[in-house]
């Protein structure tokens, strides 16, 4: 397949290259859902809802993510482009929605890169306490920039190894936990006592489960990155469906397996569970506690190293997807044209420079005015992932409806999402429920304007982008008969 195309006018312009292999796609899809949400925050979920409540919440959100992934997979296999969500919303729903989703997604991950720089500084400070955190943060930024400027393959290769370390840790954790539960590593076999202690297995009723919906949702954010990576996949018609089919079961096994192991070995009343989640204290994360119980020397140091890998993985992916989204917006005429420049290695170089600069400036804002600006920027990006998921659900619903309305046969689709329209509708409802419940206490019980602004700041920003574009360009929802269902293989 050609990686460049002739443009009208002067000469030829470089384009992105299809250099991501199947193994890269598998790990990109898997890596997005495995991070500190699993290694540290999972303890807080068990403390709040008990092992049964946490298990139910993560299972429900996991199913929702499966439907989102299959919806995205159907569109990405048919039309693999680097700015996937923006293109799908523009073509299948309304150009204004595409504009809002594209900038929302770029902003979200550009800010996340800054957050990961802060986190990397904190973790590396554990190993070298005499070196200022910001030194490690800038070293991390240089590393992430270096990995992304090499090529898409350079990003994919580094992400493959980052995720492999995380996956190996989870497998080791599950195997170790099983051995401890059955008394194989010494001590007596563990019964179900921790599943029935106090109010276990369900603690706090339905409200606690809804709270965990939000935590689980944040933990799973990043799985949609495969839609962006599809634009540079070697063989998207084969690799995207394969990655989506494999990743759901692996994610569910890892999360559900970890919850079951922790539920057996650590009572939900253990103060370390909630404390580790609130303080991001790796030394008392559930993973560290279980490895320590198994007699693994230096468990805290090992988990710090693993979490550093997670941070690098998240920052690496965040820089990649935000760069591609900005490039895609520019190609669609929704961002400055200079951002379409691609170097000889197939990297959208100006989009990468701009995204890196925004991440760096945002990070530097954490040192100004006690970090107030930085905190508000992070708050504004808090709901961005769920807003993206809503956009994916709506776009897929409209895509399939348009496909039928235009007399096309479903057998023509190389990959078809199951359970349509139930899947995208369920995902849409659950995403709205999670967003509404982001801080239901401040919204419905102890009303607080400040807390409402902190929790829901992302919503008016996206609405402003949507309405602003709609009013200026007078866009309308695209009629089903006029939806562009043609294939676009690469920008």
N, C-alpha and C positions, 0 to 999 in steps of 0.2 A: 504494500500500500504506500502511496506517495506521502511523504511528510511535508511537502511544500506544494504550493499552487501558484499559478500565475495570477496576478491581480491586474485589473484594468489600469492602464496608465503606464507608469514607469517601471520597467523591469520586473523583478521578482522579490517577494518578501519571505523571509524565513518563517516557518511555522513550528508548532510544538512537534515533538517526535514521539512515536509510539515505541517506548523502550521499557515499559513496565511488564515484567513477565508474570506468569500465573502465581508463582510463589510470592512475589511482591504484593499482588492484589489480595491474596489470602491474608497476609500479615497486616496489610493496611486496614482491611475490614475488621480484623480481630483486634488489632492494637488500639483502635479508637475507643473501645469499650473497657480496656484494662488499664487502670491507673490507680491513683491514690484513693479513688472512690471504692475500690475493692480492697486495697492493702491496709487502709486506715479507717475510712469512714464507715465501712461495713459494720464495725463494732458498735458505732452509735445507732445503727439501724436495729440491731439486736437488742440493745439496751432500751430503746424506745418502744418497740412493738413485740419483743420476745422472739424466740426462734420461729414460732409458727407464723406470727404476723409478718416478720421479715421475709420468710420463705414465700408466703402468699403474695406479698407486694412485688418482690423481684420477679416472681413467675408471671404475674399479670403484665408488668411493664416489659418483661422479656418477650412475651407474646406480641405486645403492641409493637415493639421494635422489629420483630420478625415481619409483621405486616408492612411496616414502613420500608424495610429492606427489600421486600419482594416488590413493593410498588415502585421504589426507586430502581430496582434491578430491571423491571420491565421497560421503563423509559430509557435507562442508561444503556441497555443492550441494543435497543432500537436506534437511539440517537446519542452515542457517546461523545459528549463535548466537555471541555474543561470547566465551563461555568454552568454545570448541569441544572441546578435548581432555578437559576435566573432564566436560562433558555426555556426550560419546560413551562415555568409560570408565564413567561412572555408569550409563548406560542400556543399554549393550551388553555390559558385563562385570560390574562389581561397584561399588557406590557407594563402597566403601573405596578402590578404585583411583582413582576419579574425584577423591576428596578429596585423595589423595596427589599425583596428577599436577597438580591445580590449584594447590595451595600450592607444590609444587616449581617449577612454571613461573613463578608470581608472584615467588617468592623469587629465582630465577635472574636474571630481568631487572631486578628492583629493585636487586640487587647489581651487575649489569652497568652500570646507569646510573651508579652510584658509580665504577666502574672507568673509564667513559668520561669522567667529570669529571676524574679524575686525568690521563688521556691528553690531554685537551683542554688542560689547564694546561701540560703538557710541550711540546706542539706550538706553542702560542701564545707560550710563553717563547722559542722560536726567533726569533720576529719582534720581541719586546720583552723582551730579557734582563734589564732592570732592574726589571721588574714581577714581584712574587712569583707563583708558579704558582697559589696558592689563589685569588687575585683573578680570574684567568681562569676557574678552575673554577666559581666562584660566578656569574660572568657567563654561563657556558655553561648552568648549571642554570636561571637565570632565563629564558634564551632558550628552552630546551626546555619549561619549564613554560608559558611564554607561548604557544608553538605548540600545545601540547596542550589548553590551557584554552579556546582559541577555539572549536573544534569538531572533529569527526572529519574534516571536509573540510579544516580548517586543517592538521591533521596530514598528511593525504593529499597536499595541495598542496605543502607544504614537502618531504615525502619525495620527491615526483616530481622536484623540482629538484635535491635532493641527489644522488639516484641518477643523474639525467641527467648531472651533472658527472663522476661516477665512470665511467659507461658511455662518455662521450666520451673520457675519458683512456685507457681500455683500447683503444678503437678506434684512437686516435691512436698508441698504443704498438704495436699489431699492424701497422698500416700502415707506421709508421716502421721497425719491425724487418724487414719484408719488403723494403723499399727498400734497407736496409743489406745484407741477405743477398745480394741480387742485384747489389750494387755500384752501384745507381742514385744513391745519395747520395754517391758518391765512394769511392775505394778499390776493392780487388779484391772480386769476388764471394766470399762465404764458402762453403766446402765443408762436408763432414761431419766435419771434423777434431775438433770439440768433442764429437761424438757417439761418437767412438771413442778419445778420449784416456784413458789409464790403464785403469781397469776399466769405463769407460762402454761402452754406455749403461746397464747395470745394475750398481749398486754395492752391496755389502753383502748381496746375496742376499735371500731371502724376508723375513728379519727387518727389513731396512731398509724394504721395501715395507709391512709391517705397521705400522711406525712412522709412515710417511707416511699410512696409513689414518687414524690418529688426527688428524694435522695437517689432512688434507683434511676430515675430519668436522667439526672445529671451524670450519674455514673456511666450510663450507656451512650451519652452524647459523644459523637465522633465516629460512630458506625457509618454515618452518611457520607464520610469522606470518600468512600469507594466510588460514589457517584461522580466526584470531581476527578479522581484518579482514572476513571474509565476513559477520559479524553486522551490519556497517554498510555493506555493499555495496548500491548502487542496484538492481542486478539480479543477485543471486548465481547464479541458474540459468544465466545467460549469461556473466557476467563471471568467475566462479571457474574453470570449465573452460577458458575462453580463456586466462586468465593462466597456468594450470598447463601447458597445451600449449606456450605460447610460451616460458616461463621456462626450461624444461629445456635446450632447444637453445641458448638465448642463454648460459646459464651455462657449458655445456660448451664452446661456441665460445670464450668469454672465457678460461676456465681452460686448456683444451687449447691454444688459440692462444698464450697467454702462455708456457706451458711449452715449446712448440716454438720460439718466438722466442728465449727465454733459452737454451735448449739449443744453438741454433745459434751464438749470439753470445758466450756466456760459458761457459768450461769449468767443470765441476762442482768442479774443484780450486781455483778462484778463492776465496781466503780471505774476500773481501767478501761472498759469498753467505751463508755461515754466520754471519758477524759481524753482518750487517745484521739477520738474523732474531733472533739472541740479544739484541742490544742495541737493537732497534727503531730502528736508525740509518738514517733516510731518505736521508741523503747517499750511502749506499752500497747502497741497495736496488737490485734488478735493474732496476726501471723507471727510476730515476735514472741508472744506469750506461748504459743504452741511449740515453736521451734526450741524455745528455752526449756520447756517441759520435757522435750525429747532429748535434752542434753547437748544441743548444738551450740558449740562454743562461739561466742561473738555474734549471737543472733541479731542483736540490735544493729551492729555494724553491717552485717550482711543485708538486712532489710533496708538500711539507709542507702546502700549501694544499689539495691533493686529499685527503690523509689527514685533515686537519681536517674536511673535508666528510664523509668516511667516519665519523669519530667522532661528528659531529653527527647523521648519519643513524642510526647504531646507537643512540645515546642517545635520539633522538627516537622511534624504533620501540620501544625497550625500555620507555620510559615509557608509551607508548600500550598495548602488549599486556599489560604487567603491571597497568595500571589496569583494563583490560577484564576480565582474568582475576579480579582481586579483586572487581570488581563482579559478575561472573557467579557467583563462589563465594557472595557474599552473597545473590544472588537464589535460589540453590539451597539456602539455609539452612546453608551451610558456613562462613560468615564473619558477623561482626556485621551486623545489619540496617541500621544507619545508613549503611553503605557502598553501599546501593542508591540513594541520593539522586542524582538527575540534574537538572542545571540546564536552563534554557529552550533552550540551544543543543544539548542532547542529550549533554552531557559528564557522566560519573559523577564528580561534583565531589569527594565525600568520599574516594572510592577514589583519585583523583588526588592529593589532599592527603596521604593516608597513604603512598602509594608514593613521592612526592617526599620526604617527611620521612624515610622509611627510607633512601632513596638518599643523602640529605644526611648523616644520622647515620653511615651506613656510611663515607661519604667522610671525615667528621671523625675517625673512628676510625683513619685512616691516620696521624694526627699524634700518636696516643697510644701510648706504649710501643713506639716504633720500628715502629709499624704492624703489630704481631703479630696483633691482633684482625682488622684489615682483611685481612691475608694469609690467615688461616684462614677468614674469610667467603668470600673469593674461591675458596679451595680447595673449600669445601663446595658451591659452585655449578658446579664444573668439569664434572661428569658430567650435570648437569641436562638439557642438551639431548638427550643420547643416551637418557636415561631417558624423556623426552617422546616421542622417536621410537619407542622400544619400546612405549609406551602406544598410539601411533597405529597401529602394526602389529597389535597384539593386538585393539584396538577394531575395526579394519576387518575382520579375519578373522571376528570374532564377528558383526559387522553383516551381512556377506554370508551367513554360515551361517544366521543368524536369518531373513534375508529369504527364503531358500529353504525353511527349516523351517516358516515360516508360510504357505507356498503362494503367495508373491508372484512375479510374473514379473519377470525382470531387465530387460525392456524398459520397465518402469515407471520405472526410474531415469533421471533426466535426464542424468547423467554416470556412466559405468561405467569403473572402472579395468581396464586390460588385464592379462592374464597372471595372473589370480587362480587359485589361491592362491599361486602361485610368488612374486609380488611381495612381499606382506607377510611371507612366511616367510623369503625371502632377506634382507629388510631387518632382520628380527628377529635372524637369525643373525649378520649383519655387525655390528649394534649391540652385541650381546653380546661378539663377538670384540674390538671396539674397546675396550669397557669393561674387559674382562679384561686386555687388553694395555696399559692406561693406563700402568702402570709394571711391566711383566713382570720387569724386572731385579730390582727390590726384592721382588717377590712370589715369584719362582722361583729366581733365581740368587744375588745378593748380598742376602739377606733383611734388610730394615730395617723395623722397626715404625713408626718415624717417617715414612719415605717412603711406606709403605703407607697410613698415616692421611692424609697430605697428598693422595695420589692418589685414594683411594677414600672420603673422608669423606662425599660426597654419598649414597652407597648406604645406610648405616645410618640416615641422617636420613629418607630416603624410606620405608624399611622401617618405621621407627618411626611415621611418619604413617599408613601403610597399616594396620599391625597395631593401632595405638591406636584408630583409627576403627572397625575391624572388631570389636574386642573390646567397645568401648563400645556400639556400635549393633547388634552381632550380625548384620552383613550377610553375605550369601552370594552366590556367583556366580549371576547371573540366568539361569534356564533359557531355552534358545533360543526356546521357545514363548511365553515371557512377556516377551521383550525388547520394549521400547517403540520401535516403528518409525514413530511418527507424526512429522509435520513440525512443526518449531518454527522460525518465521521470524525471530524477534527476541526478546530478553529483555524 
